[in-house]
Amino acid sequence: MEFKEVIKEDFVMVVYPIPELWDKAYKSFLTKDPKQIIGVCLPPRSDHYFYTCGIEISSVLYSEIGKGTTVHTFPAQRYVVFKHTGPATMIPNTYGKLWDTFDSNGYKIKPGAPEIEIVNSDMAGQEQSPLYEMEIWIPVESSLNAK
């Protein structure tokens, strides 16, 4: 499975808890015309994790933070990025393949760093399409075995 390494600079997100407020979050995010919707999973690769989604913002205007939302900041981090193509119901299969690739290339997850999923907003409503695309970003620490 192909992947790339990326350093994502520190970023700030405004988020809704998921899945309870997914419909409200989805409508709110699209009215702000974001380029991407970002899902965040803490800790990654765990059966017990916190998941939320939101949009990246360049500055915090507290007067524009809606009821039920929170603001989170994340530090700069090195990631390996994998691409999922196909219906959203197939995302678990993509994760299975990416973990095999991740492990066989000697990567180690950075403890406490967020795993992120990035979906371009033009994919909204196309989750069941075979053309649906998203990126899965896995936080890594340096490894002598990593390529």
C-alpha positions in Angstrom: 0.0 0.0 0.0 1.4 3.4 -1.0 2.0 6.1 1.6 3.9 9.3 2.1 5.5 11.0 5.0 4.3 14.5 6.0 5.1 17.0 8.8 1.8 18.7 9.7 2.4 22.0 11.4 0.6 22.8 14.5 -3.1 23.4 14.0 -6.4 24.5 15.7 -9.8 22.9 15.2 -13.3 23.7 16.2 -15.1 20.4 16.8 -18.4 18.7 17.7 -18.5 15.5 19.6 -19.3 12.5 17.3 -21.5 10.6 16.6 -24.1 12.3 18.8 -24.0 15.6 16.9 -22.9 14.4 13.5 -25.9 15.9 11.6 -25.5 19.2 13.3 -21.8 19.3 12.9 -22.0 18.4 9.2 -24.4 21.2 8.5 -22.4 23.7 10.5 -19.1 22.8 8.9 -20.5 23.1 5.4 -22.0 26.5 6.0 -18.5 27.7 6.8 -17.3 26.5 3.4 -14.3 24.5 4.6 -11.9 22.8 2.1 -11.6 19.8 4.4 -13.3 18.1 7.3 -10.9 16.5 9.8 -11.6 13.5 12.0 -9.4 13.1 15.1 -8.9 9.8 17.0 -7.1 9.7 20.3 -5.2 7.4 21.0 -4.8 5.7 17.6 -4.9 2.0 17.1 -6.9 1.3 20.2 -10.3 -0.3 21.0 -10.9 2.5 23.5 -10.5 5.9 21.8 -12.1 9.3 21.6 -13.2 10.4 18.1 -14.4 13.8 17.0 -14.5 15.8 13.8 -14.2 19.4 12.9 -12.6 22.0 10.7 -9.2 23.5 10.9 -9.3 27.2 11.7 -6.5 29.8 11.3 -7.5 31.8 14.4 -10.0 31.5 17.2 -12.9 34.0 17.3 -14.7 32.9 20.4 -17.8 34.8 19.3 -18.1 32.4 16.3 -17.7 29.2 18.3 -21.1 27.6 18.3 -22.9 26.0 21.3 -21.8 22.4 21.7 -18.4 22.9 20.0 -15.0 22.9 21.5 -11.6 24.2 20.3 -8.6 21.9 20.3 -5.0 22.6 19.5 -2.5 20.1 18.2 1.3 20.4 18.0 3.4 19.8 14.8 3.8 16.1 14.1 5.3 13.7 11.7 2.7 11.4 10.0 2.6 8.7 7.4 -0.4 9.3 5.2 -2.4 6.6 3.4 -5.2 7.1 0.9 -8.6 5.4 1.1 -10.7 5.1 -2.1 -14.1 3.5 -2.2 -17.3 3.5 -0.1 -16.9 4.6 3.5 -18.1 1.1 4.6 -14.7 -0.2 3.3 -12.6 2.1 5.5 -12.0 -0.8 8.0 -10.4 -2.8 5.2 -8.1 0.1 4.3 -7.0 0.3 8.0 -6.2 -3.4 8.0 -4.0 -3.0 4.9 -2.3 0.2 6.2 -1.4 -1.4 9.5 0.4 -4.2 7.7 2.3 -1.7 5.6 2.9 0.5 8.7 4.4 -2.4 10.7 6.4 -3.9 7.8 8.1 -0.5 7.2 9.3 -0.3 10.9 7.1 2.6 11.9 6.1 3.2 15.5 3.0 5.2 16.6 3.8 8.4 18.5 2.1 7.9 21.9 -0.5 10.6 22.7 -0.4 12.1 19.2 -3.7 12.2 17.3 -4.5 10.1 14.3 -6.4 12.2 11.8 -8.7 11.5 8.8 -9.0 14.2 6.2 -11.9 14.4 3.8 -12.2 17.1 1.2 -15.5 18.9 1.5 -16.4 18.1 -2.1 -16.7 14.4 -1.0 -19.6 15.3 1.3 -22.6 13.2 0.4 -20.5 10.7 -1.6 -19.6 8.4 1.2 -21.1 5.3 -0.6 -19.6 6.1 -3.9 -16.7 3.9 -5.3 -15.0 7.3 -6.0 -15.1 8.5 -2.4 -11.6 9.4 -1.1 -10.1 10.3 2.2 -6.6 10.4 3.8 -5.7 8.6 7.0 -2.8 10.2 8.8 -1.0 8.0 11.4 1.4 9.8 13.9 4.9 8.4 14.0 8.0 8.7 16.0 11.4 8.4 14.4 12.5 4.8 13.8 15.9 3.6 12.6 14.0 0.9 10.6 11.6 3.4 8.9 12.2 3.9 5.2 
